[in-house]
Amino acid sequence: MKVKIKQWNGVASWLWVANDENCGICRAPFNGCCPDCKVPGDDCPLVWGQCSHCFHMHCILKWLNSQQVQQQCPMCRQEWKFKEGETS
Amino acid sequence: MFVGGGRTRGAGGMKDGDAVLVPPGLPAAWAAVTAALVSPAVPPSVPDDTISDALALLCEQGLAQYVEGWLLETLQVRLTTDVAPEFWSNLEQPKGDSQEKDRARCLLDAFRTLLLRLEPFLGGLEQLGSWQDEGRGGLVGPGAHGLRERAFSVIRAILLFSPQPVLQKRVLEFYSRTFSVHMSQVGEGLEVEQGAEEADGACVCPGCATPPQLCWCKEALEQLQELSHILSRLQLLGRVSSEAVTSILHRLIEERMEQRCRGEYENSFLADFNEWLEQVLGWLSRVFASEVDEAGTDSVAAKGKPDQPGSAILQRWRCHMHQFFCRIYVNMRIDELFSIIRDFPESIPAIEDLKFCLERTNQRQQLLTSLKSAFETRLLHPGVHTSDIITVYISAIKALRELDPSMVILQVACQPIRKYLRTREDTVRQIVGSLTGDAESSCDLANELSRADPVTLETQDSEDEGSDPDDWTPDPTDALTDKTGSKRRSSDIISLLVSIYGSKDIFIDEYKTVLADRLLHQFNYNTAREIRNVELLKLRFGESIMHYCEVMLKDVADSRRINTNIHEEEAHLPVEEQPSIPLSSMILSSEFWPQLKEEKMELPAVVSKAMEAYTHRFEKLKAMRTLSWKPHLGSVTLDVELEDRTLSNLSVSPIHAAIILHFQDKGTWTLEELSGVLGVSQELVRRKLALWQQHGVVQEEAGGRYSVLETASSKERPERAVMLIDSDEEGDSNTATQSEQREEKLQLFWAYVQAMLTNLESMTLERIHSMLRMFVATGPGVTEMDANELQAFLQKKVRDHQLIVSAGVYRLPKSTQ
């Protein structure tokens, strides 16, 4: 007997490769989107800091903009620096 | 004899006078006056002057007042002793099986005789009246009019004090006959034909139902005229004929309605009936001919409108008949309302007629009660499919909003349907399915949706306010006095259906489920129709609530793009590196899809390798993202090539494909082995194998082994197949069912219940329910949960030994405390 697969339609869900489930700022799941966005994924990407914490990009930008003096990671209070090459 | 009686009374009167003083000439004067009264002759037998003198004398003696009394007394005695018995016996005349025609003549004769006997008195009364009016010889009294009134009261009283049924019977028969004669003459065409047909070829006059040579139609009409004349002369017309006419009309309208309208909803009968009623009025004008004439001349004199045809009496009868008609029509249609609703919109004419008539009779309450019970007995029982109930409900909405624009009937009568639908589990799914044009029969609702008057559920109140205040009408009195206020006015089918559950969230959740199912069943990535549906629903329910559905549709579009992208990339690879199976994927944003059924399954290496490769390319495409496959979901198209035959283009589920792929590597498997490599239960494997057994690819051998049937030699498989077909019918749906989801929500309460019972030891069901309401008021599920549901849930816990119930009180078992 020979089985010939002509077409395999699979189902998968995508997810961020992150070390946490939820965004530390908005508490919404990473796989969802930040409160200001409607569509997850490309339209609401995640960014990683050099401290290895990650957030919704929109969330961390908002946070950084509200910081007057020094820009710190809201989780570990280290100076916030984007991890290069990992933002999409 | 008559005159003699009069004399006796007269003599009596004189005797009274005798005792005091008898002036000369008094007896002569009395005799002259009474003679003139009881036998008025033309020319008068007694000269006018004599009468005047006689009257003057009587007045002088104070006896004039007795003349009047004497005359009435005489009339009364005469009636009781002779006239009335003669009349009744005349009426009974033709005994036994006499002809109808004879009976009619007899009726007329009886009345003729009656008139004949009473005529002298009536003449006398006129005479006396006119004397009184003139005040001849100083005579005073009530005058002609008053006297007539009195005399006719006496006649009516004596004659009809105890009317015998025979009169009623005869009159009824006679009127019915003249009615049919009249109708056959007026409404020639149709009626005549019908009459001829009914008579089965035997030639019969449609009017009098006798052979033509014996036809007495004309005679009957003449008799009718005479009778009506006599009756009106005696002022008995109303008394004698009203009842008969009423019952005839009633019966005829009813008969006609039964014949023409019952079960016939597609034509309006109002115009037809009005025409017919006019014909009937023609007959009535014959029955009441003389009175009509009289009244007619009266009105001519009074109002100067000579050509007013319908006199007051006919006008009154017209109103009566109209009332009869409306009432009978409404009664009939109330009985049939369920069928009328079911036949909507073909039954619109019937609805409009009913609306017209219902406004004229006070039968709304009856209609409501009857419709409600019709729904309950014919619709709301387990034997009716949910989709049928919904269809009838929709028809009812449409029909009743025609019938009663205030929507009160709709709201009250359909309450039971809504309540019942709430208890059916598949209601929402049915509604959603039909709303979005899934089932063939349901384009109705889909159209309704696409009519897209963008009325959202919330803004209905403001819409009401927007209408012209001058158009406002108060609610009918039978309106429910509930808080919803103007909301009840809603006649929008979709809002009504959606509001069955009180909130649109459940509805939208269900729609999400249905949409997910649909998207995961068809992998052609063609979402045009779904996009349209979502857009329409957005108009209804607002953007925000449909947001999840939009993301789902976007996922489909994105998946198609990613697939194309990845396939293009693969095409550039050298042949040996190309994937062994063509794999596409539907990539979901997990947060936005309804919960999918979780099942674990190991796919054959060749497939999982392809998936890995796909994932790898995806990761390259979308940085920092990866895929989590749902191996049990999806669909596979494959060919199975056997030695002597090929099954091509089979569309199967992944687990079927996985099983058959394993058989490719090894010809014979046991259930345990298969269950081992697939990582699913043996039971599931056995069920899934059924498909391949059905196709005759795999057969079961002794010892629970399954092997490939390379040649289709054995023809035993068909019977087998029939047996096995059903075993693969389990859950088609990819998503957790509503009840499963609900179960999960209820599970949330369990923690509360446990905590409560730990603190309070034991509680009744009501107590638990009210506590839950109080504490968990914020959750969406609690408010909708009723005590029954909670009880069912707690019972389940009792069965699982997590709770103990005794004497209606729940407590936790000792061990868990």
Boltz contact constraints between the chains, C-beta under 6 A:
constraints:
  - contact:
      token1: [A, 1]
      token2: [B, 642]
      max_distance: 6.0
  - contact:
      token1: [A, 1]
      token2: [B, 664]
      max_distance: 6.0
  - contact:
      token1: [A, 1]
      token2: [B, 708]
      max_distance: 6.0
  - contact:
      token1: [A, 2]
      token2: [B, 641]
      max_distance: 6.0
  - contact:
      token1: [A, 3]
      token2: [B, 638]
      max_distance: 6.0
  - contact:
      token1: [A, 3]
      token2: [B, 640]
      max_distance: 6.0
  - contact:
      token1: [A, 3]
      token2: [B, 660]
      max_distance: 6.0
  - contact:
      token1: [A, 3]
      token2: [B, 661]
      max_distance: 6.0
  - contact:
      token1: [A, 3]
      token2: [B, 664]
      max_distance: 6.0
  - contact:
      token1: [A, 4]
      token2: [B, 639]
      max_distance: 6.0
  - contact:
      token1: [A, 5]
      token2: [B, 581]
      max_distance: 6.0
  - contact:
      token1: [A, 5]
      token2: [B, 638]
      max_distance: 6.0
  - contact:
      token1: [A, 6]
      token2: [B, 637]
      max_distance: 6.0
  - contact:
      token1: [A, 6]
      token2: [B, 638]
      max_distance: 6.0
  - contact:
      token1: [A, 7]
      token2: [B, 582]
      max_distance: 6.0
  - contact:
      token1: [A, 7]
      token2: [B, 637]
      max_distance: 6.0
  - contact:
      token1: [A, 8]
      token2: [B, 581]
      max_distance: 6.0
  - contact:
      token1: [A, 8]
      token2: [B, 583]
      max_distance: 6.0
  - contact:
      token1: [A, 8]
      token2: [B, 636]
      max_distance: 6.0
  - contact:
      token1: [A, 9]
      token2: [B, 523]
      max_distance: 6.0
  - contact:
      token1: [A, 9]
      token2: [B, 584]
      max_distance: 6.0
  - contact:
      token1: [A, 9]
      token2: [B, 634]
      max_distance: 6.0
  - contact:
      token1: [A, 9]
      token2: [B, 635]
      max_distance: 6.0
  - contact:
      token1: [A, 10]
      token2: [B, 585]
      max_distance: 6.0
  - contact:
      token1: [A, 10]
      token2: [B, 634]
      max_distance: 6.0
  - contact:
      token1: [A, 11]
      token2: [B, 586]
      max_distance: 6.0
  - contact:
      token1: [A, 11]
      token2: [B, 630]
      max_distance: 6.0
  - contact:
      token1: [A, 11]
      token2: [B, 633]
      max_distance: 6.0
  - contact:
      token1: [A, 11]
      token2: [B, 634]
      max_distance: 6.0
  - contact:
      token1: [A, 12]
      token2: [B, 585]
      max_distance: 6.0
  - contact:
      token1: [A, 12]
      token2: [B, 587]
      max_distance: 6.0
  - contact:
      token1: [A, 12]
      token2: [B, 627]
      max_distance: 6.0
  - contact:
      token1: [A, 12]
      token2: [B, 629]
      max_distance: 6.0
  - contact:
      token1: [A, 13]
      token2: [B, 588]
      max_distance: 6.0
  - contact:
      token1: [A, 13]
      token2: [B, 590]
      max_distance: 6.0
  - contact:
      token1: [A, 13]
      token2: [B, 628]
      max_distance: 6.0
  - contact:
      token1: [A, 14]
      token2: [B, 587]
      max_distance: 6.0
  - contact:
      token1: [A, 14]
      token2: [B, 625]
      max_distance: 6.0
  - contact:
      token1: [A, 14]
      token2: [B, 627]
      max_distance: 6.0
  - contact:
      token1: [A, 15]
      token2: [B, 628]
      max_distance: 6.0
  - contact:
      token1: [A, 16]
      token2: [B, 624]
      max_distance: 6.0
  - contact:
      token1: [A, 16]
      token2: [B, 625]
      max_distance: 6.0
  - contact:
      token1: [A, 17]
      token2: [B, 624]
      max_distance: 6.0
  - contact:
      token1: [A, 17]
      token2: [B, 626]
      max_distance: 6.0
  - contact:
      token1: [A, 29]
      token2: [B, 591]
      max_distance: 6.0
  - contact:
      token1: [A, 31]
      token2: [B, 590]
      max_distance: 6.0
  - contact:
      token1: [A, 31]
      token2: [B, 591]
      max_distance: 6.0
  - contact:
      token1: [A, 32]
      token2: [B, 591]
      max_distance: 6.0
  - contact:
      token1: [A, 38]
      token2: [B, 547]
      max_distance: 6.0
  - contact:
      token1: [A, 39]
      token2: [B, 551]
      max_distance: 6.0
  - contact:
      token1: [A, 40]
      token2: [B, 589]
      max_distance: 6.0
  - contact:
      token1: [A, 88]
      token2: [B, 623]
      max_distance: 6.0
